[in-house]
Amino acid sequence: MSEQTAIEQEIAQLIVDTLNLEDISAAEIAPQEPLFGEGLGLDSIDALELALAISGKYGFQLKAEDENNKAIFATLRSLASHIEKNRV
């Protein structure tokens, strides 16, 4: 399992805090494990809550209709990469 980068650690903590995940710690979220479905098990409601939290913390909007959302939210690593490129 690869180690989380600093930004991945920050976002993993944001995921745990925002979604009130009680069964997993931020450090346990593998950077390349799927966030949805069989991986972390998040759903579309979680994605909306997460998008709002990211918007508030990093200063840019994740649009619900963005055709790249599936790729952006695929893993912690892909989400961190997208945030690094777009943060204000």
HTML snippet that shows the backbone in 3Dmol.js (N, CA, C, O; Angstrom):
<script src="https://3Dmol.org/build/3Dmol-min.js"></script>
<div id="view" style="width:600px;height:400px;position:relative"></div>
<script>
const pdb = `
ATOM      1  N   MET A   1       0.859  -1.192   0.000  1.00  0.00           N
ATOM      2  CA  MET A   1       0.000   0.000   0.000  1.00  0.00           C
ATOM      3  C   MET A   1       0.888   1.233   0.000  1.00  0.00           C
ATOM      4  O   MET A   1       1.810   1.336   0.809  1.00  0.00           O
ATOM      5  N   SER A   2       0.621   2.153  -0.888  1.00  0.00           N
ATOM      6  CA  SER A   2       1.440   3.359  -0.944  1.00  0.00           C
ATOM      7  C   SER A   2       1.030   4.338   0.148  1.00  0.00           C
ATOM      8  O   SER A   2      -0.112   4.351   0.607  1.00  0.00           O
ATOM      9  N   GLU A   3       1.983   5.145   0.543  1.00  0.00           N
ATOM     10  CA  GLU A   3       1.760   6.122   1.600  1.00  0.00           C
ATOM     11  C   GLU A   3       0.970   7.317   1.074  1.00  0.00           C
ATOM     12  O   GLU A   3       1.046   7.655  -0.108  1.00  0.00           O
ATOM     13  N   GLN A   4       0.225   7.940   1.951  1.00  0.00           N
ATOM     14  CA  GLN A   4      -0.497   9.163   1.587  1.00  0.00           C
ATOM     15  C   GLN A   4       0.479  10.331   1.556  1.00  0.00           C
ATOM     16  O   GLN A   4       1.378  10.426   2.391  1.00  0.00           O
ATOM     17  N   THR A   5       0.292  11.218   0.583  1.00  0.00           N
ATOM     18  CA  THR A   5       1.042  12.471   0.555  1.00  0.00           C
ATOM     19  C   THR A   5       0.402  13.417   1.568  1.00  0.00           C
ATOM     20  O   THR A   5      -0.643  13.098   2.136  1.00  0.00           O
ATOM     21  N   ALA A   6       1.010  14.562   1.798  1.00  0.00           N
ATOM     22  CA  ALA A   6       0.468  15.526   2.762  1.00  0.00           C
ATOM     23  C   ALA A   6      -0.941  15.972   2.361  1.00  0.00           C
ATOM     24  O   ALA A   6      -1.836  16.027   3.203  1.00  0.00           O
ATOM     25  N   ILE A   7      -1.137  16.287   1.090  1.00  0.00           N
ATOM     26  CA  ILE A   7      -2.467  16.742   0.642  1.00  0.00           C
ATOM     27  C   ILE A   7      -3.468  15.592   0.749  1.00  0.00           C
ATOM     28  O   ILE A   7      -4.630  15.820   1.086  1.00  0.00           O
ATOM     29  N   GLU A   8      -3.037  14.369   0.467  1.00  0.00           N
ATOM     30  CA  GLU A   8      -3.935  13.218   0.591  1.00  0.00           C
ATOM     31  C   GLU A   8      -4.340  13.001   2.050  1.00  0.00           C
ATOM     32  O   GLU A   8      -5.490  12.661   2.330  1.00  0.00           O
ATOM     33  N   GLN A   9      -3.405  13.197   2.974  1.00  0.00           N
ATOM     34  CA  GLN A   9      -3.726  13.074   4.402  1.00  0.00           C
ATOM     35  C   GLN A   9      -4.774  14.112   4.792  1.00  0.00           C
ATOM     36  O   GLN A   9      -5.725  13.812   5.514  1.00  0.00           O
ATOM     37  N   GLU A  10      -4.584  15.337   4.303  1.00  0.00           N
ATOM     38  CA  GLU A  10      -5.511  16.438   4.612  1.00  0.00           C
ATOM     39  C   GLU A  10      -6.910  16.129   4.076  1.00  0.00           C
ATOM     40  O   GLU A  10      -7.904  16.328   4.774  1.00  0.00           O
ATOM     41  N   ILE A  11      -6.983  15.649   2.847  1.00  0.00           N
ATOM     42  CA  ILE A  11      -8.276  15.349   2.227  1.00  0.00           C
ATOM     43  C   ILE A  11      -8.912  14.115   2.853  1.00  0.00           C
ATOM     44  O   ILE A  11     -10.131  14.064   3.014  1.00  0.00           O
ATOM     45  N   ALA A  12      -8.109  13.125   3.205  1.00  0.00           N
ATOM     46  CA  ALA A  12      -8.639  11.932   3.884  1.00  0.00           C
ATOM     47  C   ALA A  12      -9.286  12.348   5.200  1.00  0.00           C
ATOM     48  O   ALA A  12     -10.352  11.842   5.552  1.00  0.00           O
ATOM     49  N   GLN A  13      -8.656  13.260   5.928  1.00  0.00           N
ATOM     50  CA  GLN A  13      -9.229  13.741   7.189  1.00  0.00           C
ATOM     51  C   GLN A  13     -10.523  14.503   6.923  1.00  0.00           C
ATOM     52  O   GLN A  13     -11.489  14.381   7.675  1.00  0.00           O
ATOM     53  N   LEU A  14     -10.535  15.289   5.848  1.00  0.00           N
ATOM     54  CA  LEU A  14     -11.743  16.028   5.459  1.00  0.00           C
ATOM     55  C   LEU A  14     -12.882  15.040   5.150  1.00  0.00           C
ATOM     56  O   LEU A  14     -14.025  15.271   5.542  1.00  0.00           O
ATOM     57  N   ILE A  15     -12.572  13.961   4.458  1.00  0.00           N
ATOM     58  CA  ILE A  15     -13.575  12.938   4.134  1.00  0.00           C
ATOM     59  C   ILE A  15     -14.143  12.332   5.423  1.00  0.00           C
ATOM     60  O   ILE A  15     -15.359  12.236   5.589  1.00  0.00           O
ATOM     61  N   VAL A  16     -13.257  11.928   6.323  1.00  0.00           N
ATOM     62  CA  VAL A  16     -13.687  11.299   7.580  1.00  0.00           C
ATOM     63  C   VAL A  16     -14.537  12.267   8.399  1.00  0.00           C
ATOM     64  O   VAL A  16     -15.587  11.893   8.922  1.00  0.00           O
ATOM     65  N   ASP A  17     -14.075  13.521   8.506  1.00  0.00           N
ATOM     66  CA  ASP A  17     -14.797  14.520   9.303  1.00  0.00           C
ATOM     67  C   ASP A  17     -16.135  14.898   8.673  1.00  0.00           C
ATOM     68  O   ASP A  17     -17.154  14.953   9.360  1.00  0.00           O
ATOM     69  N   THR A  18     -16.131  15.158   7.372  1.00  0.00           N
ATOM     70  CA  THR A  18     -17.332  15.602   6.675  1.00  0.00           C
ATOM     71  C   THR A  18     -18.421  14.540   6.693  1.00  0.00           C
ATOM     72  O   THR A  18     -19.599  14.849   6.877  1.00  0.00           O
ATOM     73  N   LEU A  19     -18.024  13.297   6.502  1.00  0.00           N
ATOM     74  CA  LEU A  19     -18.996  12.215   6.377  1.00  0.00           C
ATOM     75  C   LEU A  19     -19.195  11.448   7.687  1.00  0.00           C
ATOM     76  O   LEU A  19     -19.895  10.437   7.726  1.00  0.00           O
ATOM     77  N   ASN A  20     -18.568  11.946   8.756  1.00  0.00           N
ATOM     78  CA  ASN A  20     -18.689  11.310  10.075  1.00  0.00           C
ATOM     79  C   ASN A  20     -18.419   9.807  10.016  1.00  0.00           C
ATOM     80  O   ASN A  20     -19.174   9.005  10.565  1.00  0.00           O
ATOM     81  N   LEU A  21     -17.338   9.444   9.347  1.00  0.00           N
ATOM     82  CA  LEU A  21     -16.980   8.031   9.244  1.00  0.00           C
ATOM     83  C   LEU A  21     -16.395   7.579  10.580  1.00  0.00           C
ATOM     84  O   LEU A  21     -15.364   8.088  11.019  1.00  0.00           O
ATOM     85  N   GLU A  22     -17.049   6.637  11.209  1.00  0.00           N
ATOM     86  CA  GLU A  22     -16.623   6.193  12.531  1.00  0.00           C
ATOM     87  C   GLU A  22     -15.802   4.913  12.488  1.00  0.00           C
ATOM     88  O   GLU A  22     -15.077   4.607  13.435  1.00  0.00           O
ATOM     89  N   ASP A  23     -15.910   4.170  11.404  1.00  0.00           N
ATOM     90  CA  ASP A  23     -15.253   2.864  11.339  1.00  0.00           C
ATOM     91  C   ASP A  23     -13.879   2.907  10.679  1.00  0.00           C
ATOM     92  O   ASP A  23     -13.220   1.875  10.559  1.00  0.00           O
ATOM     93  N   ILE A  24     -13.443   4.079  10.253  1.00  0.00           N
ATOM     94  CA  ILE A  24     -12.177   4.172   9.539  1.00  0.00           C
ATOM     95  C   ILE A  24     -11.481   5.482   9.911  1.00  0.00           C
ATOM     96  O   ILE A  24     -12.129   6.508  10.115  1.00  0.00           O
ATOM     97  N   SER A  25     -10.172   5.427   9.994  1.00  0.00           N
ATOM     98  CA  SER A  25      -9.406   6.650  10.255  1.00  0.00           C
ATOM     99  C   SER A  25      -8.886   7.174   8.922  1.00  0.00           C
ATOM    100  O   SER A  25      -8.823   6.441   7.936  1.00  0.00           O
ATOM    101  N   ALA A  26      -8.520   8.440   8.904  1.00  0.00           N
ATOM    102  CA  ALA A  26      -8.004   9.053   7.683  1.00  0.00           C
ATOM    103  C   ALA A  26      -6.792   8.284   7.161  1.00  0.00           C
ATOM    104  O   ALA A  26      -6.636   8.113   5.952  1.00  0.00           O
ATOM    105  N   ALA A  27      -5.947   7.829   8.060  1.00  0.00           N
ATOM    106  CA  ALA A  27      -4.728   7.110   7.666  1.00  0.00           C
ATOM    107  C   ALA A  27      -5.025   5.770   6.995  1.00  0.00           C
ATOM    108  O   ALA A  27      -4.185   5.235   6.272  1.00  0.00           O
ATOM    109  N   GLU A  28      -6.212   5.233   7.233  1.00  0.00           N
ATOM    110  CA  GLU A  28      -6.581   3.933   6.660  1.00  0.00           C
ATOM    111  C   GLU A  28      -7.137   4.037   5.236  1.00  0.00           C
ATOM    112  O   GLU A  28      -7.356   3.014   4.587  1.00  0.00           O
ATOM    113  N   ILE A  29      -7.364   5.243   4.750  1.00  0.00           N
ATOM    114  CA  ILE A  29      -7.892   5.409   3.391  1.00  0.00           C
ATOM    115  C   ILE A  29      -6.717   5.308   2.419  1.00  0.00           C
ATOM    116  O   ILE A  29      -5.887   6.213   2.330  1.00  0.00           O
ATOM    117  N   ALA A  30      -6.666   4.204   1.702  1.00  0.00           N
ATOM    118  CA  ALA A  30      -5.566   3.978   0.756  1.00  0.00           C
ATOM    119  C   ALA A  30      -5.704   4.945  -0.420  1.00  0.00           C
ATOM    120  O   ALA A  30      -6.796   5.114  -0.962  1.00  0.00           O
ATOM    121  N   PRO A  31      -4.593   5.581  -0.816  1.00  0.00           N
ATOM    122  CA  PRO A  31      -4.649   6.591  -1.881  1.00  0.00           C
ATOM    123  C   PRO A  31      -5.239   6.097  -3.196  1.00  0.00           C
ATOM    124  O   PRO A  31      -5.850   6.875  -3.929  1.00  0.00           O
ATOM    125  N   GLN A  32      -5.061   4.804  -3.506  1.00  0.00           N
ATOM    126  CA  GLN A  32      -5.538   4.314  -4.797  1.00  0.00           C
ATOM    127  C   GLN A  32      -6.715   3.346  -4.697  1.00  0.00           C
ATOM    128  O   GLN A  32      -7.076   2.684  -5.670  1.00  0.00           O
ATOM    129  N   GLU A  33      -7.297   3.278  -3.521  1.00  0.00           N
ATOM    130  CA  GLU A  33      -8.493   2.447  -3.337  1.00  0.00           C
ATOM    131  C   GLU A  33      -9.725   3.250  -3.769  1.00  0.00           C
ATOM    132  O   GLU A  33      -9.797   4.450  -3.503  1.00  0.00           O
ATOM    133  N   PRO A  34     -10.688   2.610  -4.428  1.00  0.00           N
ATOM    134  CA  PRO A  34     -11.893   3.348  -4.843  1.00  0.00           C
ATOM    135  C   PRO A  34     -12.603   3.978  -3.640  1.00  0.00           C
ATOM    136  O   PRO A  34     -12.711   3.360  -2.581  1.00  0.00           O
ATOM    137  N   LEU A  35     -13.080   5.204  -3.814  1.00  0.00           N
ATOM    138  CA  LEU A  35     -13.834   5.863  -2.749  1.00  0.00           C
ATOM    139  C   LEU A  35     -15.285   5.398  -2.736  1.00  0.00           C
ATOM    140  O   LEU A  35     -15.945   5.432  -1.698  1.00  0.00           O
ATOM    141  N   PHE A  36     -15.778   4.962  -3.897  1.00  0.00           N
ATOM    142  CA  PHE A  36     -17.181   4.561  -4.028  1.00  0.00           C
ATOM    143  C   PHE A  36     -17.269   3.057  -4.261  1.00  0.00           C
ATOM    144  O   PHE A  36     -16.280   2.412  -4.611  1.00  0.00           O
ATOM    145  N   GLY A  37     -18.448   2.516  -4.066  1.00  0.00           N
ATOM    146  CA  GLY A  37     -18.668   1.097  -4.333  1.00  0.00           C
ATOM    147  C   GLY A  37     -17.893   0.214  -3.380  1.00  0.00           C
ATOM    148  O   GLY A  37     -17.975   0.379  -2.163  1.00  0.00           O
ATOM    149  N   GLU A  38     -17.141  -0.725  -3.929  1.00  0.00           N
ATOM    150  CA  GLU A  38     -16.469  -1.737  -3.120  1.00  0.00           C
ATOM    151  C   GLU A  38     -15.339  -1.175  -2.261  1.00  0.00           C
ATOM    152  O   GLU A  38     -14.954  -1.799  -1.272  1.00  0.00           O
ATOM    153  N   GLY A  39     -14.810  -0.028  -2.614  1.00  0.00           N
ATOM    154  CA  GLY A  39     -13.716   0.549  -1.837  1.00  0.00           C
ATOM    155  C   GLY A  39     -14.205   1.070  -0.503  1.00  0.00           C
ATOM    156  O   GLY A  39     -14.555   0.295   0.387  1.00  0.00           O
ATOM    157  N   LEU A  40     -14.228   2.378  -0.368  1.00  0.00           N
ATOM    158  CA  LEU A  40     -14.651   3.011   0.881  1.00  0.00           C
ATOM    159  C   LEU A  40     -16.166   2.941   1.057  1.00  0.00           C
ATOM    160  O   LEU A  40     -16.674   3.079   2.170  1.00  0.00           O
ATOM    161  N   GLY A  41     -16.888   2.726  -0.049  1.00  0.00           N
ATOM    162  CA  GLY A  41     -18.329   2.531   0.036  1.00  0.00           C
ATOM    163  C   GLY A  41     -19.143   3.818   0.066  1.00  0.00           C
ATOM    164  O   GLY A  41     -20.278   3.818   0.542  1.00  0.00           O
ATOM    165  N   LEU A  42     -18.582   4.908  -0.432  1.00  0.00           N
ATOM    166  CA  LEU A  42     -19.331   6.165  -0.458  1.00  0.00           C
ATOM    167  C   LEU A  42     -20.412   6.106  -1.525  1.00  0.00           C
ATOM    168  O   LEU A  42     -20.362   5.273  -2.430  1.00  0.00           O
ATOM    169  N   ASP A  43     -21.405   7.010  -1.409  1.00  0.00           N
ATOM    170  CA  ASP A  43     -22.475   7.073  -2.406  1.00  0.00           C
ATOM    171  C   ASP A  43     -22.629   8.504  -2.926  1.00  0.00           C
ATOM    172  O   ASP A  43     -21.843   9.384  -2.575  1.00  0.00           O
ATOM    173  N   SER A  44     -23.633   8.729  -3.756  1.00  0.00           N
ATOM    174  CA  SER A  44     -23.792  10.038  -4.397  1.00  0.00           C
ATOM    175  C   SER A  44     -24.092  11.149  -3.397  1.00  0.00           C
ATOM    176  O   SER A  44     -23.687  12.291  -3.613  1.00  0.00           O
ATOM    177  N   ILE A  45     -24.791  10.841  -2.314  1.00  0.00           N
ATOM    178  CA  ILE A  45     -25.056  11.841  -1.271  1.00  0.00           C
ATOM    179  C   ILE A  45     -23.735  12.250  -0.611  1.00  0.00           C
ATOM    180  O   ILE A  45     -23.491  13.428  -0.346  1.00  0.00           O
ATOM    181  N   ASP A  46     -22.891  11.246  -0.355  1.00  0.00           N
ATOM    182  CA  ASP A  46     -21.567  11.527   0.207  1.00  0.00           C
ATOM    183  C   ASP A  46     -20.772  12.438  -0.729  1.00  0.00           C
ATOM    184  O   ASP A  46     -20.078  13.349  -0.279  1.00  0.00           O
ATOM    185  N   ALA A  47     -20.881  12.184  -2.032  1.00  0.00           N
ATOM    186  CA  ALA A  47     -20.152  12.993  -3.005  1.00  0.00           C
ATOM    187  C   ALA A  47     -20.608  14.450  -2.939  1.00  0.00           C
ATOM    188  O   ALA A  47     -19.784  15.361  -3.018  1.00  0.00           O
ATOM    189  N   LEU A  48     -21.912  14.673  -2.793  1.00  0.00           N
ATOM    190  CA  LEU A  48     -22.432  16.042  -2.686  1.00  0.00           C
ATOM    191  C   LEU A  48     -21.909  16.732  -1.433  1.00  0.00           C
ATOM    192  O   LEU A  48     -21.482  17.885  -1.486  1.00  0.00           O
ATOM    193  N   GLU A  49     -21.944  16.028  -0.309  1.00  0.00           N
ATOM    194  CA  GLU A  49     -21.448  16.608   0.944  1.00  0.00           C
ATOM    195  C   GLU A  49     -19.957  16.918   0.839  1.00  0.00           C
ATOM    196  O   GLU A  49     -19.488  17.955   1.310  1.00  0.00           O
ATOM    197  N   LEU A  50     -19.233  16.012   0.222  1.00  0.00           N
ATOM    198  CA  LEU A  50     -17.800  16.183   0.057  1.00  0.00           C
ATOM    199  C   LEU A  50     -17.489  17.365  -0.866  1.00  0.00           C
ATOM    200  O   LEU A  50     -16.573  18.144  -0.602  1.00  0.00           O
ATOM    201  N   ALA A  51     -18.258  17.488  -1.944  1.00  0.00           N
ATOM    202  CA  ALA A  51     -18.063  18.605  -2.870  1.00  0.00           C
ATOM    203  C   ALA A  51     -18.262  19.939  -2.159  1.00  0.00           C
ATOM    204  O   ALA A  51     -17.511  20.884  -2.398  1.00  0.00           O
ATOM    205  N   LEU A  52     -19.267  20.025  -1.285  1.00  0.00           N
ATOM    206  CA  LEU A  52     -19.505  21.254  -0.523  1.00  0.00           C
ATOM    207  C   LEU A  52     -18.344  21.548   0.428  1.00  0.00           C
ATOM    208  O   LEU A  52     -17.908  22.693   0.548  1.00  0.00           O
ATOM    209  N   ALA A  53     -17.851  20.520   1.094  1.00  0.00           N
ATOM    210  CA  ALA A  53     -16.738  20.692   2.025  1.00  0.00           C
ATOM    211  C   ALA A  53     -15.477  21.126   1.286  1.00  0.00           C
ATOM    212  O   ALA A  53     -14.742  21.988   1.768  1.00  0.00           O
ATOM    213  N   ILE A  54     -15.224  20.539   0.128  1.00  0.00           N
ATOM    214  CA  ILE A  54     -14.046  20.891  -0.675  1.00  0.00           C
ATOM    215  C   ILE A  54     -14.163  22.326  -1.156  1.00  0.00           C
ATOM    216  O   ILE A  54     -13.190  23.078  -1.131  1.00  0.00           O
ATOM    217  N   SER A  55     -15.355  22.701  -1.594  1.00  0.00           N
ATOM    218  CA  SER A  55     -15.604  24.064  -2.046  1.00  0.00           C
ATOM    219  C   SER A  55     -15.298  25.067  -0.934  1.00  0.00           C
ATOM    220  O   SER A  55     -14.640  26.082  -1.165  1.00  0.00           O
ATOM    221  N   GLY A  56     -15.781  24.772   0.276  1.00  0.00           N
ATOM    222  CA  GLY A  56     -15.561  25.664   1.408  1.00  0.00           C
ATOM    223  C   GLY A  56     -14.106  25.755   1.812  1.00  0.00           C
ATOM    224  O   GLY A  56     -13.617  26.832   2.156  1.00  0.00           O
ATOM    225  N   LYS A  57     -13.412  24.632   1.774  1.00  0.00           N
ATOM    226  CA  LYS A  57     -12.019  24.594   2.247  1.00  0.00           C
ATOM    227  C   LYS A  57     -11.026  25.068   1.197  1.00  0.00           C
ATOM    228  O   LYS A  57     -10.062  25.759   1.526  1.00  0.00           O
ATOM    229  N   TYR A  58     -11.247  24.707  -0.061  1.00  0.00           N
ATOM    230  CA  TYR A  58     -10.249  24.968  -1.100  1.00  0.00           C
ATOM    231  C   TYR A  58     -10.642  26.053  -2.095  1.00  0.00           C
ATOM    232  O   TYR A  58      -9.853  26.396  -2.976  1.00  0.00           O
ATOM    233  N   GLY A  59     -11.852  26.599  -1.967  1.00  0.00           N
ATOM    234  CA  GLY A  59     -12.223  27.775  -2.736  1.00  0.00           C
ATOM    235  C   GLY A  59     -12.548  27.592  -4.199  1.00  0.00           C
ATOM    236  O   GLY A  59     -12.420  28.535  -4.980  1.00  0.00           O
ATOM    237  N   PHE A  60     -12.969  26.396  -4.593  1.00  0.00           N
ATOM    238  CA  PHE A  60     -13.446  26.225  -5.974  1.00  0.00           C
ATOM    239  C   PHE A  60     -14.599  25.241  -5.981  1.00  0.00           C
ATOM    240  O   PHE A  60     -14.714  24.392  -5.096  1.00  0.00           O
ATOM    241  N   GLN A  61     -15.446  25.362  -6.984  1.00  0.00           N
ATOM    242  CA  GLN A  61     -16.658  24.547  -7.067  1.00  0.00           C
ATOM    243  C   GLN A  61     -16.410  23.257  -7.836  1.00  0.00           C
ATOM    244  O   GLN A  61     -15.759  23.263  -8.881  1.00  0.00           O
ATOM    245  N   LEU A  62     -16.926  22.165  -7.318  1.00  0.00           N
ATOM    246  CA  LEU A  62     -17.002  20.910  -8.062  1.00  0.00           C
ATOM    247  C   LEU A  62     -18.431  20.846  -8.586  1.00  0.00           C
ATOM    248  O   LEU A  62     -19.373  20.744  -7.801  1.00  0.00           O
ATOM    249  N   LYS A  63     -18.596  20.904  -9.860  1.00  0.00           N
ATOM    250  CA  LYS A  63     -19.930  20.935 -10.467  1.00  0.00           C
ATOM    251  C   LYS A  63     -20.531  19.539 -10.577  1.00  0.00           C
ATOM    252  O   LYS A  63     -19.867  18.600 -11.015  1.00  0.00           O
ATOM    253  N   ALA A  64     -21.785  19.414 -10.177  1.00  0.00           N
ATOM    254  CA  ALA A  64     -22.469  18.116 -10.220  1.00  0.00           C
ATOM    255  C   ALA A  64     -22.543  17.560 -11.637  1.00  0.00           C
ATOM    256  O   ALA A  64     -22.512  16.347 -11.839  1.00  0.00           O
ATOM    257  N   GLU A  65     -22.640  18.463 -12.620  1.00  0.00           N
ATOM    258  CA  GLU A  65     -22.803  17.996 -13.995  1.00  0.00           C
ATOM    259  C   GLU A  65     -21.477  17.764 -14.714  1.00  0.00           C
ATOM    260  O   GLU A  65     -21.476  17.422 -15.897  1.00  0.00           O
ATOM    261  N   ASP A  66     -20.349  17.943 -14.025  1.00  0.00           N
ATOM    262  CA  ASP A  66     -19.038  17.744 -14.642  1.00  0.00           C
ATOM    263  C   ASP A  66     -18.886  16.282 -15.054  1.00  0.00           C
ATOM    264  O   ASP A  66     -18.988  15.377 -14.227  1.00  0.00           O
ATOM    265  N   GLU A  67     -18.643  16.068 -16.341  1.00  0.00           N
ATOM    266  CA  GLU A  67     -18.537  14.701 -16.846  1.00  0.00           C
ATOM    267  C   GLU A  67     -17.292  13.978 -16.317  1.00  0.00           C
ATOM    268  O   GLU A  67     -17.181  12.758 -16.443  1.00  0.00           O
ATOM    269  N   ASN A  68     -16.366  14.725 -15.731  1.00  0.00           N
ATOM    270  CA  ASN A  68     -15.146  14.120 -15.190  1.00  0.00           C
ATOM    271  C   ASN A  68     -15.271  13.713 -13.729  1.00  0.00           C
ATOM    272  O   ASN A  68     -14.313  13.192 -13.159  1.00  0.00           O
ATOM    273  N   ASN A  69     -16.429  13.938 -13.107  1.00  0.00           N
ATOM    274  CA  ASN A  69     -16.581  13.656 -11.678  1.00  0.00           C
ATOM    275  C   ASN A  69     -16.241  12.219 -11.306  1.00  0.00           C
ATOM    276  O   ASN A  69     -15.630  11.969 -10.266  1.00  0.00           O
ATOM    277  N   LYS A  70     -16.633  11.285 -12.149  1.00  0.00           N
ATOM    278  CA  LYS A  70     -16.350   9.885 -11.833  1.00  0.00           C
ATOM    279  C   LYS A  70     -14.842   9.665 -11.702  1.00  0.00           C
ATOM    280  O   LYS A  70     -14.386   8.954 -10.806  1.00  0.00           O
ATOM    281  N   ALA A  71     -14.083  10.273 -12.589  1.00  0.00           N
ATOM    282  CA  ALA A  71     -12.622  10.150 -12.540  1.00  0.00           C
ATOM    283  C   ALA A  71     -12.047  10.965 -11.379  1.00  0.00           C
ATOM    284  O   ALA A  71     -11.132  10.512 -10.691  1.00  0.00           O
ATOM    285  N   ILE A  72     -12.586  12.163 -11.164  1.00  0.00           N
ATOM    286  CA  ILE A  72     -12.096  13.031 -10.083  1.00  0.00           C
ATOM    287  C   ILE A  72     -12.276  12.346  -8.729  1.00  0.00           C
ATOM    288  O   ILE A  72     -11.354  12.330  -7.913  1.00  0.00           O
ATOM    289  N   PHE A  73     -13.451  11.785  -8.492  1.00  0.00           N
ATOM    290  CA  PHE A  73     -13.776  11.159  -7.206  1.00  0.00           C
ATOM    291  C   PHE A  73     -13.421   9.669  -7.147  1.00  0.00           C
ATOM    292  O   PHE A  73     -13.798   8.988  -6.193  1.00  0.00           O
ATOM    293  N   ALA A  74     -12.714   9.162  -8.136  1.00  0.00           N
ATOM    294  CA  ALA A  74     -12.427   7.721  -8.187  1.00  0.00           C
ATOM    295  C   ALA A  74     -11.638   7.251  -6.970  1.00  0.00           C
ATOM    296  O   ALA A  74     -11.990   6.253  -6.342  1.00  0.00           O
ATOM    297  N   THR A  75     -10.572   7.972  -6.639  1.00  0.00           N
ATOM    298  CA  THR A  75      -9.709   7.583  -5.522  1.00  0.00           C
ATOM    299  C   THR A  75      -9.285   8.828  -4.750  1.00  0.00           C
ATOM    300  O   THR A  75      -9.458   9.953  -5.220  1.00  0.00           O
ATOM    301  N   LEU A  76      -8.740   8.618  -3.586  1.00  0.00           N
ATOM    302  CA  LEU A  76      -8.191   9.728  -2.809  1.00  0.00           C
ATOM    303  C   LEU A  76      -7.118  10.443  -3.617  1.00  0.00           C
ATOM    304  O   LEU A  76      -7.050  11.672  -3.611  1.00  0.00           O
ATOM    305  N   ARG A  77      -6.281   9.683  -4.310  1.00  0.00           N
ATOM    306  CA  ARG A  77      -5.189  10.267  -5.092  1.00  0.00           C
ATOM    307  C   ARG A  77      -5.726  11.138  -6.228  1.00  0.00           C
ATOM    308  O   ARG A  77      -5.214  12.235  -6.451  1.00  0.00           O
ATOM    309  N   SER A  78      -6.746  10.674  -6.948  1.00  0.00           N
ATOM    310  CA  SER A  78      -7.286  11.462  -8.064  1.00  0.00           C
ATOM    311  C   SER A  78      -7.973  12.727  -7.548  1.00  0.00           C
ATOM    312  O   SER A  78      -7.890  13.782  -8.178  1.00  0.00           O
ATOM    313  N   LEU A  79      -8.643  12.622  -6.416  1.00  0.00           N
ATOM    314  CA  LEU A  79      -9.298  13.786  -5.814  1.00  0.00           C
ATOM    315  C   LEU A  79      -8.253  14.800  -5.358  1.00  0.00           C
ATOM    316  O   LEU A  79      -8.408  16.000  -5.585  1.00  0.00           O
ATOM    317  N   ALA A  80      -7.197  14.324  -4.720  1.00  0.00           N
ATOM    318  CA  ALA A  80      -6.118  15.212  -4.255  1.00  0.00           C
ATOM    319  C   ALA A  80      -5.455  15.919  -5.429  1.00  0.00           C
ATOM    320  O   ALA A  80      -5.156  17.111  -5.352  1.00  0.00           O
ATOM    321  N   SER A  81      -5.230  15.198  -6.501  1.00  0.00           N
ATOM    322  CA  SER A  81      -4.609  15.773  -7.696  1.00  0.00           C
ATOM    323  C   SER A  81      -5.485  16.883  -8.274  1.00  0.00           C
ATOM    324  O   SER A  81      -4.986  17.944  -8.649  1.00  0.00           O
ATOM    325  N   HIS A  82      -6.777  16.637  -8.342  1.00  0.00           N
ATOM    326  CA  HIS A  82      -7.715  17.624  -8.885  1.00  0.00           C
ATOM    327  C   HIS A  82      -7.744  18.866  -7.997  1.00  0.00           C
ATOM    328  O   HIS A  82      -7.756  19.989  -8.501  1.00  0.00           O
ATOM    329  N   ILE A  83      -7.754  18.670  -6.686  1.00  0.00           N
ATOM    330  CA  ILE A  83      -7.781  19.799  -5.760  1.00  0.00           C
ATOM    331  C   ILE A  83      -6.501  20.626  -5.875  1.00  0.00           C
ATOM    332  O   ILE A  83      -6.552  21.856  -5.868  1.00  0.00           O
ATOM    333  N   GLU A  84      -5.356  19.955  -5.981  1.00  0.00           N
ATOM    334  CA  GLU A  84      -4.090  20.685  -6.109  1.00  0.00           C
ATOM    335  C   GLU A  84      -4.070  21.560  -7.352  1.00  0.00           C
ATOM    336  O   GLU A  84      -3.536  22.669  -7.319  1.00  0.00           O
ATOM    337  N   LYS A  85      -4.643  21.078  -8.445  1.00  0.00           N
ATOM    338  CA  LYS A  85      -4.653  21.831  -9.699  1.00  0.00           C
ATOM    339  C   LYS A  85      -5.610  23.011  -9.662  1.00  0.00           C
ATOM    340  O   LYS A  85      -5.389  24.003 -10.356  1.00  0.00           O
ATOM    341  N   ASN A  86      -6.677  22.923  -8.859  1.00  0.00           N
ATOM    342  CA  ASN A  86      -7.742  23.919  -8.913  1.00  0.00           C
ATOM    343  C   ASN A  86      -7.898  24.798  -7.682  1.00  0.00           C
ATOM    344  O   ASN A  86      -8.674  25.753  -7.709  1.00  0.00           O
ATOM    345  N   ARG A  87      -7.187  24.504  -6.612  1.00  0.00           N
ATOM    346  CA  ARG A  87      -7.377  25.270  -5.380  1.00  0.00           C
ATOM    347  C   ARG A  87      -6.990  26.708  -5.598  1.00  0.00           C
ATOM    348  O   ARG A  87      -6.117  27.020  -6.409  1.00  0.00           O
ATOM    349  N   VAL A  88      -7.652  27.588  -4.860  1.00  0.00           N
ATOM    350  CA  VAL A  88      -7.433  29.023  -5.019  1.00  0.00           C
ATOM    351  C   VAL A  88      -6.346  29.474  -4.058  1.00  0.00           C
ATOM    352  O   VAL A  88      -6.002  30.655  -4.026  1.00  0.00           O
TER     353      VAL A  88
END
`;
const viewer = $3Dmol.createViewer("view");
viewer.addModel(pdb, "pdb");
viewer.setStyle({}, {cartoon: {color: "spectrum"}});
viewer.zoomTo();
viewer.render();
</script>
